[in-house]
Amino acid sequence: MYEGLTGPKLDSQYIYKTTIPGVGIRLSFGENKVIPFFSIRSSGWDITSNIEMVIEFIRLGPITAAGTLEGEIAGGFAENGATQVISIRLANPITVTPKTPTCSATMPTIEVDMGKVAVSSFGGAVGSYGGNPTDFNIDLLCDGGESTSYTNLHMTLTDATDPGNTSDQLNLTPDSTAEGVKLRIFNGSEAVSFGPDSDVTGNLNQWSVGQVQNGPVSIPLSVRYVKTDPVVRPGSVQATATFTLNYQ
């Protein structure tokens, strides 16, 4: 079997997975005979003759994001698979673009009021928290997908003050006057680390929101003050983060 584009055979119909989740592929030739191992192995064929071949792309399940199929999709082998004698390739890339939802923020700016916190509420050690968590939501509206479609939504939070920050501490803006503190944002009980402002799949510190369909989506988060220096000095606290969405 040619390894690369395809994964393991799924059933007796010789359908194989492609690199696009939810899309399978099958080859057949001459009177709809399927190719059993997704390769043409020596069995007395004259490989110089023309062989009419049919390539089928088959939906295996939900297709949650766009993808492209290109290059070699199968091979013909001789000498018990030791020598490849045929390469079956797509002449042009095939792009699959399903009608899945995309999302946008319902509010362009989300303001979070954390209130006043006494310096004395921080513990003695760096890394201790002051005050209680403040809950907030990122509210999205997702649309544009077919009625039964969904997509796997991912998100990256970026520190707007320091876009290169990849820690789990959000820097204060330059006009803040407090010292010795930063902010930490939580997704449930997990602190969120910041990443580059990019929507590419696998972006650093990108995390999964989950499967979403058409309609409103609310992402619950919380934020806390965290002590970053031995001495905390009172003053104003301002910090800004942005978010980028990715669909998989």
Secondary structure as UniProt FT lines:
FT   TURN            12..13
FT   STRAND          16..17
FT   TURN            21..22
FT   STRAND          23..29
FT   TURN            30..32
FT   STRAND          33..34
FT   TURN            36..37
FT   STRAND          39..41
FT   TURN            47..48
FT   STRAND          53..59
FT   STRAND          67..78
FT   TURN            79..82
FT   STRAND          83..96
FT   STRAND          102..105
FT   HELIX           119..121
FT   TURN            126..127
FT   STRAND          129..143
FT   TURN            147..148
FT   STRAND          151..159
FT   TURN            163..164
FT   TURN            174..175
FT   STRAND          181..187
FT   TURN            188..189
FT   STRAND          190..191
FT   TURN            201..202
FT   TURN            204..205
FT   STRAND          207..212
FT   STRAND          215..227
FT   STRAND          241..247
//
